[in-house]
């Protein structure tokens, strides 16, 4: 059982770090990059966006690097949740915070925002898709940033509670 608990702690550490990183990514996107994209489209500079961002994205594969964090978070989160149930600790926090990338992905894809974002990033979006993107871009990314940040704090609190209860048990002995 000790080995299972150690694996659980390693997974908790990894999912906490990844959730914090994703909270930072989405906060940054909400504050700066996403607003810049929205401004480019709203100010009729979409042609500049097409000529620069789609080329940048193709040349650097920046979206692939970003997606690696999302996939790692999703996979590690699922495994950590399984371990939460095995060791019978933090199951509710696991379902909420450990699966944060699952919940965000569900909203992202179910809303069809993923298709709009891809079309805009590739430079093939028509006016209706660009307007949909503009109207949802900042609110959606702000909600994701807030959600990831809350999940990050939930993950931190989960183990702080565990450490405090273990400290109290040691003090009582």
N, C-alpha and C positions, 0 to 999 in steps of 0.2 A: 504493500500500500504506500510505503514511503516513496518508492520510485514513481508511482502514478502521481503522487502529490508534487514531486519535483518537476515532472513533465508538465503538470497543470500550471505550476508557477512560471516555468519557462515560456509556455504558451501565453499565459496572462501578460508577462512582460512584453512579449512580441506584439500581441494585439493592442496593448496599451500604447506602445511606441507608434505603431502604424496608425492607430486612431488619432493620436496627437498630430502626426504628420499630415494626415488627410484633413484634419480640422484646420491646420495651417494653410494647406493648399487652397482649400475652399474659401477661407477667410481672405487670403490674398486675391483670389479670383473675384470675390465679391467687392473688394475695396478698389482694386486697380484694373486688372486685366479684363475682367468681364465688362466693367464700365467702359473701358476703352473700345472693346468690340461693339458694344451697344452704341456708343457715340459715333464710331465710324459708319455704322449702318444708318443711324438716324440723321447724320449730317450729309447724307448722300455721297459718302466716300467709300461705298462698298467696293468700287472698282479697285481702290488702293488696297483694301482688305484682301480682295481676291488675288491681286498681283503680289502681295507680300506674304500673308499668313499661310495660304495654301502651299506656296512654294517653300516657306520656312518649315512647315509641318512635314512636307514630303522629304525635304533634305535632312532634317534632324531626327525625324521619328519621335518628336517630343511627346506625342500622344501615346506612343507605345511605352515610353518610360513612365508616364503618369499612370497608365493602366496597370503596369507591374505592381505598383503600390496597392491599387484597388483589388487586383487578383490575389495578391499576397494576404491582404486584409480579409478578404472573403474566405480563402482557404484556411488560414490560421484561425480565424474567428469560428468557423464551423468546427474545427478540431477542438478548439478550446471549450466550446459549448458542450461537446460530447464529454470532455473531461470534467466539466462542471457537474454533469449528471453522474459520472462515474464516482467522483470523490464527494459528491453531495454538498457542493459549495457554490454559492453565487449563481444559482440557476436562473433566477429572474434577470439579474444583471447580464448574465451570459446571453439570454434570449434577446434582450434589448441592445446592449452595447457590444457584445461579442459578435452579433450579427448585423452591426450597423451598416456595413457595406452591402449586405443583402437587401435591407430595407431601402437604402438610398437607390440601389440599382432598380428595385421594383418600381419606385416612383419615377425614376429617370426614364425607364423604358415604357412603362404603362402610359405615361403622359404623351408619348411620341416626341418628347423633347430631344431624345437621342437622335432621331432621324433628322429633325430640324437642325440641330447643332452640326451634325455631319454634313448636311447639304450646305449650310452656311460656311463651314470650315473648308469645304472642297470648292466653294465658289459656284455652286450650281443651284442655289436656292432662288425661287421666284419671289416676287414681292410679298405674297401672302405668307410664305414660310419665313421670310426675313422678319416680317411684323410679328409673327408668332414667337420667333426667337427673341426679338427685342422685348416683347411684353413679358416673357417668362424667364429670361436669362438671369437677371439680378435677383428677383424674388426667390427663384428656385435655388440658386447657389447660396444665397444668404440662409435659407432654411436648412440646407445641407450643412453649411458651416456651423450653424447653431446646434443642429442635431449631433454632429460629430464632436463638437466641443462638450456638450452635455454628456455624451457617451464616454468621452475621455475622462471627465471628472467622475462619472459613475465607476469606471474601471479603477481609477486611483482610490476612490473611497472603499471599494470592495476589499482591497487588500489592506488598506489602513485599518479597517474594521477588524480584519483577521489578525493583523499584527498586534493591535491593541488588546484583543481578547486573549491572545497567546501571552502577552506581557502580563495581563492581569492574572492568568492562571499560574504563571511562574512566580509572581509576587505572593500569591496565596500559599504556595508550597513552602 
